[in-house]
Amino acid sequence: MTTSRIRIAFIGGGNIARSLIAGLIADGHEPNALYVVEPDDTKRGQLVTQFGIIALETSADAVTSVEVVALCVKPLIAPVICREFAPALLATNAQPLFISVMAGVTEASIDRWIGRPVALVRAMPNTPSMIQSGAIGLHANSLVNHYQRNLAEEILRAGGLTRWVENEVDIDTVTALSGSGPAYFLLLMEALEQVGIAHGLAPETARLLTIQTALGAARMAFESDESPQQLRARVTSPGGTTERAIGVFEAGGLMLLVSEAVTAARVRAAELSQILAEVD
């Protein structure tokens, strides 16, 4: 069976599921090999109409009829969803690969709610995954074989760049760095735009210049073999305007502030994982 015909069921039809479905189809995956379980009739109908995929009535149908199950529901309803399909999984001894994009839900929690260990990949996408420009951290448990690992990576690449982490706890760092990261860059963009307006630029001009500058800097960093530090040094002329501005950032402790912010996000990610781990 070619990977374009691998049957994948998405439990939950929200933004992340929708983005992965769109990316998979754009990459050549057969729509009639993609399934969705979504309780909202309107959302389910929209997905079926837009993508030509198949709707399944229950999550029990999903786990017994496909090779891959993508858990794309809100973390707080994860225990209910897992216990809903667990009897069918156990009764049929089905062995699908599970991919969880549920933030803060640990592998141990999913195993406990299902009632037995399963081959599971945890994925931490970020919001740009909705436009196939995401940064996605992945961790596979010990039951995931080489083929399933490659399959999971191929599926998640529909949302953007993927990187594996060695330990599950590293997903908390991924959450703090790239999961929350788009908001950090948007905050800086917001500040630049507001300053541009305050200094007399038309709002639309300030907005577009800010966006294009962010896009250009990201492309330079992505396409260059040099580090961001090296690239920054090359565009910072001695005695120039950039050096003056960078000096203000450094005097204000920008590096320390970023470190403290990301650390705070990581701590909160670990706290949320612990809270969800205690849910029966």
C-alpha positions in Angstrom: 0.0 0.0 0.0 1.4 3.4 -1.0 1.4 6.1 1.7 -1.0 8.1 -0.4 -3.6 5.4 0.3 -2.9 4.9 4.0 -6.2 5.3 5.9 -6.0 8.1 8.4 -8.8 9.1 10.8 -8.9 12.4 12.4 -10.8 12.4 15.7 -11.8 16.1 15.9 -12.2 18.4 12.9 -10.8 21.6 14.3 -8.1 23.9 12.8 -5.1 21.6 13.2 -7.0 18.6 11.7 -8.3 20.8 8.8 -4.7 22.1 8.1 -3.3 18.6 8.1 -6.0 17.3 5.8 -5.5 20.2 3.4 -1.7 19.6 3.4 -2.0 15.9 2.9 -4.4 16.3 -0.1 -2.1 19.0 -1.6 0.8 16.5 -1.3 -1.2 13.9 -3.2 -3.0 11.9 -0.5 -6.2 10.3 -1.7 -9.2 12.1 -0.1 -11.2 8.9 0.2 -8.5 7.4 2.4 -9.0 10.2 4.9 -11.7 10.1 7.6 -13.0 12.5 10.2 -15.0 11.9 13.4 -16.6 15.2 14.4 -19.7 15.5 16.5 -20.7 18.9 15.1 -22.8 18.3 12.1 -22.0 21.6 10.5 -18.2 21.2 10.8 -18.3 17.6 9.7 -20.4 18.5 6.6 -18.0 21.3 5.8 -15.0 19.0 5.9 -16.7 16.4 3.8 -17.8 18.9 1.2 -14.5 20.8 1.1 -12.1 17.9 0.9 -14.2 15.0 -0.3 -13.1 12.9 2.7 -15.3 10.3 4.6 -17.2 11.0 7.8 -17.3 8.3 10.5 -20.0 8.2 13.1 -18.0 7.3 16.1 -14.4 7.2 17.2 -14.8 3.4 17.7 -15.4 3.1 14.0 -12.1 5.1 13.4 -9.7 3.0 15.5 -10.9 -0.3 14.0 -10.8 0.6 10.3 -7.7 2.7 9.7 -3.9 2.5 10.0 -3.4 5.9 11.7 -5.6 7.7 14.2 -4.9 11.4 14.8 -6.2 12.6 18.1 -7.1 16.3 17.4 -9.6 17.1 20.3 -9.3 19.5 23.1 -7.1 18.2 25.9 -9.8 18.3 28.6 -12.1 15.9 26.7 -9.2 13.5 25.9 -10.2 11.1 28.7 -13.8 10.8 27.4 -12.7 10.3 23.8 -10.1 7.6 24.7 -12.5 5.7 26.9 -15.1 5.9 24.2 -13.1 4.0 21.6 -11.1 1.8 24.0 -13.5 -1.1 24.1 -13.6 -1.5 20.3 -9.8 -1.2 20.2 -9.3 -3.9 22.9 -12.0 -6.2 21.5 -10.6 -6.2 18.0 -7.0 -6.0 19.0 -6.6 -3.3 16.3 -3.0 -1.8 16.2 -3.2 1.6 14.6 -0.6 4.2 15.0 -1.9 7.0 17.2 -0.7 10.6 16.6 -1.7 13.1 19.4 -1.6 16.8 18.8 -3.3 17.4 22.2 -1.2 19.9 24.1 -0.2 18.8 27.6 -1.5 15.2 27.3 1.2 12.7 28.1 1.8 9.3 26.6 1.2 7.7 30.0 -2.2 9.4 30.3 -3.4 8.2 26.9 -2.3 4.6 27.6 -4.1 4.8 31.0 -7.3 6.1 29.5 -7.3 3.5 26.7 -6.4 0.6 29.0 -3.2 -0.6 27.3 -0.1 0.8 25.8 -0.4 1.9 22.1 2.1 3.0 19.4 1.9 6.7 19.9 3.6 9.8 18.6 3.1 13.1 20.4 3.2 16.1 18.2 3.4 19.8 19.2 2.4 21.9 16.2 2.0 25.7 16.3 -0.6 28.0 14.7 1.3 28.5 11.4 0.6 24.9 10.8 -2.8 26.1 9.6 -1.1 27.5 6.6 1.4 24.7 6.2 4.1 26.8 7.6 4.3 25.3 11.1 7.2 24.2 13.3 6.2 20.8 14.8 8.1 18.9 17.5 7.6 15.1 17.6 8.2 12.3 20.1 7.6 8.6 19.6 7.1 6.1 22.3 8.9 2.8 22.4 6.1 0.9 20.6 6.5 3.0 17.4 8.4 1.1 14.8 10.7 2.6 12.1 7.9 2.5 9.4 5.4 4.2 11.7 7.9 6.8 12.7 8.5 7.7 9.0 4.8 7.6 8.4 4.1 10.0 11.3 6.7 12.4 10.0 5.2 12.3 6.5 1.8 13.1 7.8 2.9 15.9 10.1 5.0 17.5 7.4 1.7 18.4 5.8 1.7 21.1 8.5 5.2 22.4 8.0 8.7 21.6 9.3 9.1 18.6 11.7 11.8 17.8 14.2 12.1 14.8 16.5 13.0 15.2 20.2 14.6 12.4 22.2 12.7 12.6 25.4 9.0 13.2 26.0 9.7 16.0 28.5 11.4 17.9 25.7 7.9 18.4 24.3 7.4 21.0 27.1 10.4 22.9 25.7 9.0 22.7 22.2 5.7 24.0 23.5 7.4 27.0 25.1 9.8 27.7 22.1 7.9 27.1 18.9 4.4 26.2 20.2 4.0 29.6 21.9 6.7 31.2 19.7 4.5 32.8 17.0 2.9 35.0 19.7 6.4 36.2 20.7 7.2 37.4 17.2 3.8 38.8 16.7 4.2 40.8 19.9 7.5 42.3 18.6 5.7 43.0 15.3 2.9 44.7 17.1 5.4 46.9 19.0 7.3 47.9 15.8 4.0 48.7 14.0 2.8 50.9 16.8 6.2 52.7 17.0 6.1 53.3 13.2 2.6 54.9 13.6 3.7 57.0 16.5 6.6 58.4 14.5 4.3 59.4 11.7 3.9 56.5 9.3 0.4 55.7 7.9 -1.0 52.6 9.8 -1.1 50.5 6.6 2.5 51.5 5.7 3.8 50.6 9.2 1.9 47.3 9.1 3.2 46.2 5.7 6.8 47.3 6.4 6.8 45.4 9.7 5.3 42.2 8.2 7.7 42.2 5.2 10.7 42.9 7.4 9.8 39.9 9.7 9.3 37.7 6.6 12.6 38.8 5.1 14.5 38.3 8.3 13.0 34.8 8.7 13.8 33.9 5.1 17.4 35.1 5.5 17.8 32.9 8.6 16.2 29.9 7.0 18.2 30.0 3.8 21.6 30.9 5.3 24.2 28.6 6.7 25.1 31.4 9.2 23.5 31.6 12.6 21.1 34.4 13.5 23.9 36.0 15.6 26.2 36.0 12.6 23.6 37.4 10.3 22.7 40.1 12.8 26.4 41.1 13.2 26.7 41.4 9.4 23.8 43.9 9.2 24.9 45.9 12.2 27.3 48.5 11.0 29.6 50.2 13.6 28.2 53.6 14.5 25.0 53.1 12.5 21.3 53.1 13.4 21.0 49.4 13.9 23.9 49.3 16.4 22.2 52.1 18.3 18.9 50.3 18.5 20.6 46.9 19.4 22.4 48.7 22.2 19.1 49.8 23.7 17.8 46.2 23.5 20.9 44.9 25.2 20.8 47.5 27.9 17.2 46.6 28.6 18.2 43.0 29.1 16.4 41.5 26.1 18.2 38.2 26.2 17.5 37.6 29.8 13.8 38.7 29.4 13.4 36.2 26.5 15.0 33.4 28.6 12.7 34.2 31.5 9.6 34.3 29.3 10.3 30.9 27.6 11.2 29.3 30.9 7.9 30.5 32.3 6.1 29.0 29.4 7.9 25.7 29.8 7.1 25.6 33.5 3.4 26.2 32.7 3.4 23.5 30.0 4.7 21.0 32.6 2.1 22.2 35.1 -0.7 21.6 32.6 0.7 18.2 31.7 0.6 17.3 35.4 -2.9 18.6 35.8 -4.2 16.5 32.9 -2.2 13.5 34.1 -4.3 13.5 37.3 -7.6 13.5 35.4 -9.3 10.1 35.6 
